[in-house]
Amino acid sequence: MYKLMSQILTRVRAIIFDLDDTLYDCSGTLVLERKKLAAKIISKAIKCSEAEALKLQLELEGRLGPKADTAREIASLYNLPEGFCKEITNAINTLDIEGAILFPGTMDSINELRNIGYKLFLVTFGNREMQEKKIKVLGLESAFDEIIITENPRGKEKCFKEILTRYCLEPEQVLCVGDKIKDEIEVGKRLGMSTALMKHGRHYHFYKSEINDGESYLHISKISDLLKNDED
């Protein structure tokens, strides 16, 4: 892997990073806490324990995928009123994200990549207010040449193209790093960029069976893997 990494990084001038489950453990912290908050409401609505309500959400996501609206699925399954979904949304919006922390070594690796001379970008999808708060809590405000937040589920391709134009980059000069095969990785490959898939998070684990062994997917477990060479 590291020989391929070295070959890629010799031609790369810029790196685009995803945020959630790439730079910090979103699935194991914020997403899990959201499900626990939702479980309190679900358990009362369908008369079960909070543990059973949490298990139900995890089973639905495991079957339908990480982008599934599990609250709406449960509302449909149990014929619950529209207010049920709204109550869950309101509860989730109160989630405290102050405890979110970067994966170990992430900031040191980002700083080293900048010192080497790479231009670094953060492109993330989600509610702007929530994503901005995450970026602040994680201490990433000044870590990148530019941070772009898109609230369009299909907006990353436009963001990537804007980066190419604004910074006079060719696609082959860019490495895209993320955990979502169906999002930043496929977009990056379609545009002609190199890609590095993070082996982490619910998106990776749900879609990893779809990876074509014939494709040159570069897999990494942590950002510091980008700094290793074939002699490490």
JOBEL-V984406 format. One record per residue. N is the residue number from 1. OMEGA is omega in whole degrees, -180 to 180 (999 if undefined). Layout:
n->[N/N]
omega->[OMEGA/OMEGA]
//
This chain:
n->[1/2/3/4/5/6/7/8/9/10/11/12/13/14/15/16/17/18/19/20/21/22/23/24/25/26/27/28/29/30/31/32/33/34/35/36/37/38/39/40/41/42/43/44/45/46/47/48/49/50/51/52/53/54/55/56/57/58/59/60/61/62/63/64/65/66/67/68/69/70/71/72/73/74/75/76/77/78/79/80/81/82/83/84/85/86/87/88/89/90/91/92/93/94/95/96/97/98/99/100/101/102/103/104/105/106/107/108/109/110/111/112/113/114/115/116/117/118/119/120/121/122/123/124/125/126/127/128/129/130/131/132/133/134/135/136/137/138/139/140/141/142/143/144/145/146/147/148/149/150/151/152/153/154/155/156/157/158/159/160/161/162/163/164/165/166/167/168/169/170/171/172/173/174/175/176/177/178/179/180/181/182/183/184/185/186/187/188/189/190/191/192/193/194/195/196/197/198/199/200/201/202/203/204/205/206/207/208/209/210/211/212/213/214/215/216/217/218/219/220/221/222/223/224/225/226/227/228/229/230/231/232]
omega->[-174/175/177/178/-179/179/-179/-174/177/-180/-176/175/-176/179/176/179/164/-179/-173/-180/173/179/176/-175/-180/-177/-176/-179/-173/-179/179/179/176/180/179/176/179/-178/178/-179/-179/-177/179/-176/-176/174/175/178/178/178/179/179/177/179/179/178/-179/179/179/179/179/-179/-173/179/-175/180/-178/174/-174/178/179/176/179/178/179/-179/-175/177/-178/-178/-178/-179/179/-180/180/179/178/178/179/180/-179/-179/179/-175/178/-178/-176/-178/-178/179/178/170/180/176/-175/-178/178/-180/178/180/180/177/177/-179/178/177/179/168/-175/-179/174/177/-175/178/175/175/-173/-178/-179/-179/178/179/178/-178/179/-180/-179/178/-174/-173/-176/-174/-172/174/176/175/-180/177/176/177/177/-179/180/-171/-174/-180/178/179/180/180/179/178/179/-178/-173/-175/176/-179/170/-179/-178/177/-175/173/179/-176/179/-178/-172/179/-176/-179/-172/-178/179/178/-180/-180/-180/180/180/178/167/-178/175/-176/177/179/-175/171/-174/179/-180/-175/-180/-173/-173/179/-179/-179/178/-178/-180/-179/-177/175/174/-178/174/179/-179/-176/-179/176/180/-177/-178/174/-174/178/-178/999]
//
